[in-house]
Amino acid sequence: MSARFPVARPRRLRRTPALRRMVAGTRLHAADLILPLFVKEGIAEPQPVASMPGVVQHTRDSLRKAAHEAAEAGVGGLILFGIPAVKDARGSAADDPDGVLQIALRDVNAEVGDSIVVMADTCLDEFTDHGHCGILTPSGDVDNDATLERYASIAVAQAAAGSQMVAPSGMMDGQVGAIRAALDGAGYGNIPILAYTAKYASAFFGPFRDAAECAPQFGDRSTHQQDPAGPLEEALRELRLDLAEGADAVMVKPALAYLDIIAQFRAEVDVPVAAYQVSGEYAMIEAAAANGWVDRERTIMESLVAIKRAGADLILTYWATEVARRI
């Protein structure tokens, strides 16, 4: 760099909206966004989620409408979470061909076809009566290897119902490999896996557990989700393992508190990197905006730009349709 003030004046390129837009280094596109949607069995009307203003538990009809609106806005993908009427210890509804999530996948595919990527959360916490992400041992611990068998069966059921991608979120060791083998063995070798690679035991997940009705009935998920204070190498080890097992894309969750992890993943891999702007991030901005403490639209966009700038190719966000319309 040779020029200095007063010759060098960086403000020249900030002078007008058109100039700022032309030289912007970070650009959001509607196709970068993935909209999480909740569908609940046995309800007649959409049920608002009190801790997530603007988010609802959908009926089959309202889910189809939300899917159509997202596709029309140009949103890149949908990820569906199912809430069954009946739960049990093994999450039997999760891989039931006539379970709420499989019905929802068929409904949404019929509504939007190939105009948007329809995917499913591949986990058990929404389906178990204890609220944990897997099969429990008699002592109440999550049995990693027994849970892998359930995940494999769930992924195949989701693919059969039309899921165009599966997204295992339970943070079990070996989950990507078990699912890849099951999908390939069942003739679904073309279905990609979006791995929740670095999912932290975060306080930011609270409102999601209201929406998905999956709060643990005892204990927490610290034995399988990563420690927020854990070393970077732990996240990179998970990354290497998921890629070796066949992950087609990788995810960091939450997003804003882990921008450094997103950036490190982007520097390490040549597959898409996703980040989940989670329920707590959403709820904080909505609550602050409702109190007049922040400018809602500007804060939403700034948070998404930060995630994109850190290196995320894909962003899961509850504002996906709204933002897609705006940009």
Helices and strands as residue ranges (DSSP letters): G 10-14, H 17-22, G 30-32, E 33-40, E 47-48, E 56-58, H 60-73, E 77-83, G 92-95, H 100-112, E 117-122, H 144-160, E 165-168, H 175-185, E 194-199, G 203-205, H 206-211, H 232-245, E 249-253, G 256-258, H 259-268, E 273-276, H 279-290, H 296-310, E 314-316, H 320-326
